[in-house]
Structure formats: structure tokens, C-alpha cells
Amino acid sequence: MNNACRLYEKFLLEYYRKEHPELTANASQIAWQLDDTENQMLPKMQTDIMLSKGNNILIIDAKYYSHMTQQQYGTNTLHSNNLYQIFTYVKNKEIALSAQPHKVSGMLLYAKTDEVICPDNQYKMSGNRISVRTLDLNLDFADIAAQLNGIVEEYFGM
């Protein structure tokens, strides 16, 4: 992982920690929800940012690439590994909370590049909301903050 990517993740996490103390903001691990105890060789599921208020959870995977989409059969599509990863995080967290009322959502948050196509999509997948957004870091800080605060407002109603 390059330094710019790590800085982007750290910026997002620290922004939410400082500006939204009403939320818990962590880079948490998610446990695999297994049907038995066999867990050898399973990779760690390490989130970039997990925002939570009670059992309302938004898992954000920060992505800092030169290309936000890939070309597949002449069409721009999301990077499949990114989508698989956020879906896996969300579904394992969902199962972990299944004994109580909860809401688990996921977001791929790309740093905006000079590409013409900027993802801004929302999907309902197996009962969970998975969204793909682009954060424009070339704006004034107040505008960047407004984008980040908008995510909190949308997902947590504040």
C-alpha cells in the first residue's frame, strides 16, 4: 500500500473521530462467522473505517487509485475485488449482530481522480445497502467536510 493511500485512510478515520464524537469511529477487525471452529489460514478482515452508533454500522473501505473503475468488455465496471471485499465485511458483521436489532451498510469511498467516470452508485445486496462514492479532495476543506458530513447525515440521520 502506498503512502498516499494510507494517508487517505488515516484522514477519513481521524476526521470522523474528531468531527463526529457522537459516533464510534474505529479501524476494527471483523470476525469470520464460521459454522465450525476451523479458522486456520483465513485472512484478517481489517476495516479501514467502521462508524457506529448503537447497532447502526457503516463500514467504509477507503480506495485511493489512479483508476476508479476497470474496463470490461468495453464497459466501465467497479473493481470486482473491492466489491467482494466490502460485501464480505458487511455480511460477516451482519451475521455477528443477528441476535439483536441492527443495520449494517458498506461503502467504497474512492478518492476522485481526473477520470470522467466517477462512481456514485447504491445497491441493495442480500438485505444490506452497499454504496460506491467518490470524494473530491481538490475542493476547499469546507466542501470536503460537507461531503463527509453528508455521509453521516445520510446513514445516521444527524
N, C-alpha and C positions, 0 to 999 in steps of 0.2 A: 504494500500500500504506500502510495507516495505521500509526501508531507502535506501537500495541498488538500488531499482527501481527508487526512487525519485532522487537519486544522478546521475543515468544513464541519466534520462531525462534532468536534470539540466546541466550536462556535455555537452550533444549534443546541447542544446539550446545556451549555453554560447560559445561553440566552434564556432558555425555558426555566432553568433553576433560579436565575436572578429575577426575571420579569414576571414569573408566574408561580409565586410561592404557595398559592392555593393548590397547586398540582404537585405530585411527586414526580420528579424527573431523574431518571437513572439510566445507566447503560447496563441493563440487567441481563442475566442469563435466563434462558427458558429451559425447563427440564423436558426431556423427551417423555411423552406419555406412552409408556410401554405396557404390553399385555403380559409380560413376564419380567424377570429381573436381568435379562441378558442385555448389557449395555456396552460391552467391550467394543472398541473401535468406532463408536458413534462420535461424530464431531460435536463440539460445544456449539450451542445456539446462543451466540453473543449478540444482543441487540445493540444498535448504535444509540437509540433513544427510546425509552419507554415512558410515556406520560400516563399518569393515572390519577383518578380521583375516585376513591372507593373502588368499585369493581368496573368502572368505565375506563377502558385502557385503549391507548393508541400507541402502536409500535411503529416507529419511524426508522426506515433504513435510508441513511444519507448516501447519495451517489454523486460522485464528482468525476465525470468522464468527459473526454473531448467529444464523444458521440453519445447522445442520449438514447438513440434508437439504433436498430440494425436493419439492414436491407435484406428482405427475404422475399424471393420471387417478385421482385420489383416493387415491393410494398415496405413501408417503414413499420417495424414492429418493435415492441419492447424487448429488451434483453431477457430471454427466457429464464436464465439462471436467477436474475434479480426477482422476477415474479414468483418463481418456485420458492425462493428463499423467504420472501415476506409471507407467502401463503403458508409455508411450513411453520413459521414463527406464530402466526395468528392461530392456526388450527391447534397447535400444541398448547398454547396459552388458553384457548377456548375450552379444551378438554380439562385442563387443570382447574378451571373455575366452574365446571359444570354442575357442581352441587349447590351453587348459590346464584342469585340473580346477577347478571353481568352483561357487559357489552365489550367485545374485543374487535378493534379495527386495525388495519395496517395501511401504511403509506410508504411509497417510494418517493423520496424528495430529492430530485435532481437539481444540481446547480446549473443554471441556464448557461448555455454556450451561444455561439453565434449561428447555430443551426436554425434553419427556417421552421422546422417542425419541433414544437415544444409540447411534450406530453402534458395533458390536463384531462385525465380520464378517471372515471369512477366505475367500479364493478361491484356487483353483489355476487360473492362466491361462497356457495355452501353455507349461506346464512350470515356471512360477515362482509363488511364493507372494506374493499381494498381500493385505494386510490393511488394515482400516479400524478405527481405535481412537479412543477418547475419553479424554483426560487431564483428570482433575478437579483444577483448580487451587485450588478452595475448601477443600482439605484442609490439614492441618498439613504442613510441609515434609517431615517424615519419611515421610508417606504418599505425597506426590508423588514423592519419591525412590524409594520402594518400587515405584511404578508404572513409573518409568523404568528401574530396575534389573531389573524383571521382563521388560522387552523385551530387554535384553541377555542375560539368562539363557535366555530362550526361543529367541533367534536365534543365540546364540554359545555356549550351554551353559556359562556362567560366572556 
